[in-house]
Amino acid sequence: LSKIQGVVKVRLPDGASRIAREGEILQWSERLETAADSRAELQFPDRSSVRIGENTVFQMKARAANSNGQPEIQLEKGSIIFQGTGEGRRIQTPSVSGVITG
């Protein structure tokens, strides 16, 4: 997690939660949850990033065989902005609205 603003929690697989901290690494099975007026940013080793908006539930799943070795992003609710480096990324959402640029 490269940036945190407001109340951001990490939900563990057993249902427990804790306050997220800048600099920590989100594990595959953990969910990131932002409250109202809260945001977070996650940066990947390839310098791509995901900005996570307020009232969002977000999870990264382990790399799928068909995903070019990249983790899959699952957006359960809320909004994200993904800024990539050209590598393919799979993003699952309950509904989709997107923009692809150059």
C-alpha positions in Angstrom: 0.0 0.0 0.0 1.7 3.2 -1.2 -0.9 5.7 0.0 -3.8 5.7 2.5 -6.2 8.5 3.3 -9.0 8.1 5.9 -10.1 4.8 7.3 -8.9 1.8 5.3 -9.1 -1.7 6.7 -7.7 -5.1 5.7 -10.2 -7.9 6.1 -8.5 -11.3 6.8 -9.8 -14.6 5.5 -11.2 -15.5 8.9 -13.4 -12.4 8.9 -11.3 -10.4 11.3 -10.1 -6.9 10.3 -7.4 -4.5 11.1 -6.4 -1.0 10.1 -4.2 -0.9 7.0 -0.8 0.8 7.1 1.1 2.5 4.4 4.0 0.4 3.2 2.4 -3.0 4.0 2.0 -5.7 1.4 -1.6 -7.0 0.8 -1.7 -10.8 0.8 -3.7 -12.7 -1.8 -6.5 -13.8 0.5 -7.0 -10.4 2.1 -9.6 -7.8 1.1 -9.0 -4.0 1.3 -12.0 -2.0 2.5 -12.3 1.8 2.4 -14.8 3.9 4.3 -16.6 7.1 3.3 -14.1 9.9 2.4 -11.3 7.3 2.4 -8.9 6.2 -0.3 -5.9 4.0 -0.9 -3.3 3.3 -3.6 -1.6 0.0 -4.2 1.6 -0.1 -6.3 2.8 -3.3 -8.1 6.4 -4.2 -8.6 6.1 -3.4 -12.4 5.2 0.2 -11.3 1.5 -0.2 -12.3 -1.0 1.0 -9.7 -4.6 0.8 -8.5 -6.3 3.8 -6.9 -9.1 2.5 -4.6 -12.0 4.9 -4.1 -14.2 5.5 -1.0 -16.7 2.8 0.1 -14.8 0.1 -1.9 -14.1 -3.6 -1.3 -11.2 -4.8 -3.3 -9.2 -8.0 -3.4 -6.2 -9.4 -5.4 -6.4 -13.1 -6.2 -3.4 -15.3 -7.0 -2.1 -15.3 -10.5 -4.2 -17.3 -12.9 -2.7 -19.5 -15.5 -4.2 -17.4 -18.3 -3.3 -14.0 -16.8 0.3 -13.5 -18.1 1.5 -14.1 -14.6 -0.3 -11.0 -13.3 -2.6 -11.1 -10.2 -6.3 -10.9 -10.8 -8.1 -7.9 -9.4 -11.6 -8.4 -7.9 -13.7 -5.4 -7.3 -16.7 -6.4 -5.1 -18.1 -2.9 -4.8 -17.0 0.7 -5.2 -14.5 2.2 -7.7 -10.9 1.8 -8.8 -8.6 3.4 -11.3 -6.0 1.1 -12.7 -2.9 2.6 -14.3 -0.9 -0.1 -16.1 2.4 -0.6 -17.9 1.1 -2.5 -20.9 0.9 -5.9 -19.3 -2.5 -7.6 -19.4 -4.5 -7.5 -16.1 -7.8 -9.3 -15.4 -10.3 -7.3 -13.4 -13.6 -8.8 -12.2 -16.4 -6.5 -11.2 -20.1 -6.9 -10.5 -20.8 -4.3 -13.3 -18.2 -2.6 -15.5 -17.5 0.9 -16.8 -14.1 1.5 -18.3 -11.8 3.6 -20.4 -8.7 2.3 -22.2 -6.1 4.9 -23.2 -3.0 4.7 -25.3 
